[in-house]
Amino acid sequence: MADTTPLVCICGAGPAGALAALYLAQRNCNVVLVEKAPIDKDAMGTTVGPRTYNILLAKRSLLALEGAGVKLGDDESIMITHIVRYRKGAKKFMAFPAHVPWSRTINRGSLAGLLVRACEAYAGGKQQGSGSIKLRTGYSLSQLDVAARKATFAPVGADSSSQGQGQAGGEPFTLTYDLIIGADGTFSRLRQVLSEDAGVKASPEGPLTFTQEQDTMMYKPFTLASLQGLSIPLENVGSKFVVLADPKRNHSLFIFPTKDGVHRGTYLMPDGDHASHKSESDYVASLSDSFPVLNQAQLREIAAQLPGTPASSGGFNTRCSRLHAPGALLIGDAAHAMWPSLGQGASSALEDCAVLGKLLGPGPVSKAQLEALPAAFSAARHADVVAAVDLTEAGFGGKMQRTRAASPINLHMARFIGQMLLSKALPFLVPKPALMTLNDTTTPYTVVQHRVERQRVGGNIVLGGLALLAAYGVARAVMP
């Protein structure tokens, strides 16, 4: 008797890929989770691959995790109570309350390890009434036959035509799948193959195309033993996400608390600035100028880690014409990578998995349901994730931030601060800035984008009116 259990192949075992595997296995699918990098599933707070940074998880992502039975507690993550910002020249920190308990930070490697361990519970069909999850590491997608639903994976280090052993020490293998999912990151191999496939190009929906724009900001990671001893005291630093900013030079430090008590951060500069810093003393001078709130020991501790460390791009904004092809769909960075400007990359990626689960429903999934899933997912999700990328470009740290030095007046910031002050003074009449709702709501990004645009127009009208009143006042004062 033929096996009627659907087989799903997922490229990429990062947080989005592993969470998608859980959602599908819980709906009686057999999942093969393929990852090109080695995975230390026991790593907590250390590295899984080269990406060692901390990520901020908001309500939409925490609900997505809980939907698959994964609940982050204090053992794995830290609840963020406030986001605090220091601007060079300020006399105090500006504090923004986080949406407790829906704001947590966790090392990306820790989250990946946690989810992969959760997937192990489904190895070999251990969970009664569920499918199975099989993890294959050290392999990447080599060939894809979209029409026949066959995917061939080669060991990392072997070229697409190689039949020998690569760095993984294994042989190529081929899967006949019912659904293949690309969760393989910003430079998704599956996305590239689908965009080049002749059958996909000839489909009634047209070709799957994508555009990418690289972030012009570059960062270097560092750790900091303590945030005590700042020139402006800051209490309860173990639950605060700290941002130090020098708007004139466009330099920033983003500092997260971690479970081991140290702080993990990134030093962000415009492209080319890191290259001009040749030595530790260069970094000490730059840090001292931009962030005088740090003490000398902290400056030296950060600066000592930076020379010789390669600067990395803040990433790419990726927009796809659609998120699916026959028998295939894209999630996470493969579908909608975005700069870290608004901290929505991880949240939107994990939310993709919750959307998959909602579309499939709670019961066992049939092959017919999987056949309809890609188009349904794209219809439900595409406009929303494009809006998330648009918001990232337009928001703080986006293109506005990168052109600030050329503009004497930051209208974006003026509108934001004005909206925030009015919402505090007249909360019954003026809503808070729409961008502040990204991390405390499950409101679709398209709705947030509409509200941002509406507030932008309203803010311009208010600023224009104030400018006219000021001009009128000046004219009255100088006229005889």
N, C-alpha and C positions, 0 to 999 in steps of 0.2 A: 504493500500500500504506500502510495507516494506521501512524502512528508508535506503537510500543508502549513507548517509553521513558517512564517515569513522570515527571510534572511535579510538583515540590514548591515551594510558595511559603512563604517564611519571612519573617515580619514582625519586623524588628529585626535589625540587623547588629552588635550588640555581641558580646562574647566568646562567649556561649552560641549566639546565632544563627549567627555565622560558623563556629563549630566544628561545629554541626549540619549546616551546608551542606557542610563537608568530608566528614563521615561519609557523607552521602547521595550526594554526587557520586562518591565512591570506590566506591559500590555501583551505579553506572550510572544514577543519577537526574539529570535536568535540574533545576537549582535556580534560582529567581529570589529573590534576597535583597533585600528592600525595607527601606530605612532612611529615617526622616523627617529626620534631621540630616545636615548635610554631614560628610564623613569625610576627614580628612587621613591617608591610609594610610601616609605617610612620617613621621608624628609619632612620635618615640620619646622617652618621658619628658616629653612636653608634654601638651597637651590634645586630647582627641577629644570634642567637645561640652563641656558644663559640668562633667563629672565628672572631676576631676583628681587624685583621691586614689590612694594606693597600696593594693594588695590583697595579702593573704597567701595563697599557694597551698600546699596540703598534698598529701599523697600521692595522695588520691583524685582531685584535679584534675590533677596532673601526669601521672598514668597516663591520664587521659581525653585530655589533649593528645597524649601519645605514641601513643595508639591511632589517632589520625588522622595520624600522622607529623610532629607538631609537638613538637620537643624544645627546651625553654628552656635556653639556656646562659648563660655568664657575660657574654656580650655584650648580652643582653636583660634579665637579671634578676640579683638578688643572692641568694646562699644565706644563709639566716638560721641562725646557729649557736646563738643563745640568745635567749630572751625574758626581758628583765630588768625588774623592777618595783621602784619606789621608793615607799614609803608615807610620807607626811608624818610627821616625827618619828623615822624609822628612821635607824640609824647606818650602814647599808650597803644595797646593792642585793640583792634576792632574784633569783637567776638560775635559770631553768628551761631545761635544754638542749633545743634543737629537734631534730627527728628528721632529722638530716643523712643523706642528701642530699635528703630529701623535704620541704624547707621553703624556699620561695623567695618573694621579694617583687618585685612589678613594678607600675609605674604602670598603671592600668586603660586609659588611652589607648594606652599602648605595646602592651599585650596585644591590644587591639582592632585596632590598626594592623597588628600582626604577623599576626593571623589573616586579616584582609582581604587582605593581600598574598599569603598562602598560597592564598586563594580565587582570586586572579588567575591562578594556574597552571592553573585549570580553565575559564577564560574561553574561550568558543567551542569547547569540547570539545578542548582542546589535549592532554589526557592520554589516550593510547590505552587503550581498554578501560574508560574512565570516562565519567561524565556531564559536564555543564557547569554552571558557576555564572555567573549574570548579576547584577550589582549595580545596583540602581536607588536613587539617593539623592534626597532632597527630596520623598518621597511618604509618605502615610499611608493606612491602610485607611479607605475611605469607606463602601462597601456590601458586604454578604456575602449570597449566596444559598446557604445550606447544602445545600439539596436538589439544586440544579443544579451545585454545586461551582464557583461563580463568585465571584471577588473583584474589586472595583473599587477602585483606588487613585487618590486625588486629590493634586495638588500641595499641599505644605504651605502653608497660608494660604487655600486654597480651601475653601468649606464643602461639605457632602456632596452638595448639589444642583448645585454649580457645574460648568459645562462650559467655563469659561474658564481662563486661566492664573493660577496662584498664584505664591507666592514662588519655587518651583522653576523657573518659566519654561517648564513643559511642559504637556502635555495629560493628562487622566485616562486611565488604561488599565485594561483588564479581563483577568483571567487565568482560564482554565478549568483547574483544578488536580485532581490526584489526592489530594493531602494539603496542608493548610495548617497551619503551625506558628506559634504565638504565642511569640516571644522578645522581645516589645516592652515589657518592663519592668513595674515596679510598677503602673503605671496602664494596663495592657494594653488597647488598643482591641479586639483580637480577643476577649479574655476577656469584655469588656463586651458585645460584640455576641452572642457565643454564649449568654451568660446571659439575654439578652432575646429570643432567637430562639424563635418559637412552636413550630417543629418540634423543636428541642432539648428544650424544656419538655415536649413530648408524647411524647418517646421513652420506651421501656420503663425506661431507667435513671433517668428523672426529670430535673428541671432541673439545670443546672450553676450552682451558687451559690457565693459566696465571701464571706468576712468579712475586714476589715482593721483592725488596731489600730496607731495611730501611736505612734512612739517619743516619749516626753516629754523626751528628752534632745536638746539642740541643739548643733551644732558649727560652728566656723569654722576654715577651713584656714589654714596658715601654712608658711613655709619657714624653716629655720635653717641658717646657714652651717656651724656646727660645734658638736659636743657636748664639745669639749675644755674643760677649765677648770671642770668641775663641782666642787662642794665635796666630793663623794665621788667619787674618781677612778673612771673607767670605761674599761677598755681595749678595743681592737678594736671601736670603735663602728660601723665600717663593715659589720659583719655581725650587728648586734644590733637587735632590735625593742624599743624602750624605752617603758615605761609609767610615767608619774608620776601618783600618785593622792593626793587629799586626801579620804578617806572621809567626814569630818565634813561638809564642804560639798558632797560628791559632784561634785567637779571632777576632770577627768583630762586629761592630755596623752598622745596616742599619736604616737610619732615613729618613722618608718621611714627607713632609709638609702636613697639613690638612686644611680643609675649616674653622675650628674654630680657626685657628692661632697657635695652639700648634703643636708639632711635635710628630709623633707616630713612635716608633722604636722597634727593636728586638736586643737582645744581644745574639750572636751566639758563642758557644763554643763546643769543642769536647765532646763526651759523657763521663760523669764522672766529668768534671771540675765544672759544676754548683753544684754538690753534695758536692764538697770540700769547697764550700763557705757557711759558716754557719751563717754569720751575715752581717749586713750592713757594718761594718768596713772591712770585708773580701772583699766585692765587691768594696768599695772605693779604697782599696789598689790595687786590680786587674785592675780596670778602670784607676787609676792613672798611673800604669806601662805601660799599653797597649796603652792608648789614652791620652798622655800628652797635646794634643791640646785642650782638654776640661778644663774649669776653675773649681775651687773648688765647686762652687755652682751647676754647672751642674753635676759634679761627685756625689755629695751628693744627688741631686734630683733623679738621675737614681738609685743609690744604695739603696735608701730608699724604692723603689718599688719591689725589687727583692727577699729578703729573704721571705720564705714562699710561694712564687709563684711557682707552679709546672713547671718544665722544660718540654717543648714539643719537640718531634722529628721534624726535618725539613720535615718529610714526607716519602713517599715511591716512588720508581720508579716502575711502573707497566707496564709489557709487556703482551699483550694477543696474543694468536695464531691467532685469528681473532676477528672482532668486531661485529659479528652477529650470530644469530641462526634463525631458522624458526620463522618469525613473531616478531623478537626482534633484537635490536641493542644497542650498548653501546656508550656513548659519555663522554667527559670530564674526570674527575679523575676516573670514573668507567672503562674507556677504556685505559687510559694512564696517570695515576698520575705520577708526576715527582717532584724531589727535586726543591727547589726554586733557584738553582744555577744560572740559566740564566734568570729567570723571565718569563718563557714561559708557565707555567701552565694555567693561565687564558686566555692568548691569544690563545693557541691551543684549549682550551675547547670551547671558543666562536666561533672560526673558524670552529669547527665541525658543528655548527648550520648553518653557511653560506653554507657549503658543502651540507647539507641536503636540504636547499632551492634551491640551484643550480640544484641538481639532480631532484627535484620535478618540477621545472619550475614555471612560474608565475601563471598559471591558476588553477582552482579547481582541486583537487586531487581525483582520483578514488581509489577504493579499490584494483584494480589490480596494480595500481602504487605503493601503499603502500606494497603490497605483494612482489614486486621486489626490494623495496628500501633497505632492510637490506644488501643483497648481494652486491648491487651496491655501497652502502656507504662503506662497508668494502673494496671493491676492490679499491675505489677511495682514501681511507683515511689511511688504515692500515700501509702501508710502510712509509708514511709521519710521522705518530705519533710515530712509533718505532724509526725513525731517530731523532725525537725531544727528546725522552728519551735518546738515545745514546749520543746526543750532550750534554745533561744535565750532564750525567756521566763524559764525557770527558772534559767539559769546566771548566771555573773558578768556584770554589766552589764545583766541583765534586770530583771524586776519586783523581784527581791530587792534589787538595787542602788538602785532608785528609792524604796524604802520604808525604806531603811536608817536614815535620819535619825530615823524615828519609833520605831525599835526599839533599846533599849539594848544588846541582845545579838544579834550576828549568828550565829545557829546554823548557817546555811549555810556561812559561812567557817570556823567552828569545826570542823564535820564534815570539811570539805575538808582543812584543815591537819592535823587528827588522822589522817585516812586517809593523807595524804602522809608524815607522820612515821613512822607504823607500817609503811608499805610500804618505807621506806628502812631501818628497823631490822630488819624481818622480811620481806624480799622473797619468801622461799620460802613464806610463809604469808598475807601480806596484799597484795592487788593494789593498784596505784597508783590514784588517783581516776579514775573512768571518764571524766570530762570531759577529762582529760589525754590520752586516747587518740583524741580526735577528729581531731587533725592528724597522727597517725602510723600510721593504719590504714585499711584499706578495709572495716572492720567496718560493717555497716548501722547507720544511726542508730537504728532500732528496738531493736537489740541494746544499743547504748550507753545508750539511754533506760532499758531494763530494768535494766542494771547500776547506773545512777545511782540509780534508785528503791530497788534492793536495798541499796546503800551508804547511802542516806539513812535507811532503816529501821534498818540495823545501827548507823549512827552515832548515831541517837537513843537506841538501847538502851544504847550505851556511855556517851554523855553522861548519860543518866538514871542509870546505875549509878554513875558518878563523882559525880554530884550527891548520891545517897543516901549514898555513903561519906563525902563531905564533911560532909553533915548529921549523920551518925552521929558523926563525929569531933568536930564542934562540940558536939553534945549531951553526949558523954562528957566534954569539957573543962569544960563549965559545970555539969554535975550534981555534987552533993556526993558 
